[in-house]
Amino acid sequence: MCKYLWIQKFGRLLKGDVVHHIDGNGLHDHIENLLAVPRSVHPTLHNRYWLIAPPAELKEACLARYA
């Protein structure tokens, strides 16, 4: 569902990107909680115990790729 919502909002999902749930709740599929990030970056947003919020500059850079 999250990929569908992302594509509905931005028109595409770039090759190699995955849709990340910012709050860590995979059931919280609201566009403001989603961020498309490169697959290589996605594991860095998670740690062993909990989710790490994406830094503002990463969020801005990822969103800029869809502008």
C-alpha positions, 0 to 999 in steps of 0.5 A: 500500500505504501508504494501505491500511495507514494506513486499516486502522490509523486508519479513514480518510485525511482529504481533502487528506492524503497518507501520508508515509514518515518515513524516505524509503524508499517501500518501508518500509511499516510503520505506525510509518514512516507519517504522514498529513500535509496535501498542502500540508505534504508538500513541506516534509518533503523538500528537494533532497538528502534527506528532512527528518524531521518535527518532533515537534510536527508529528508530534503534531499530525498524529496528533492529527487521527486520534485 
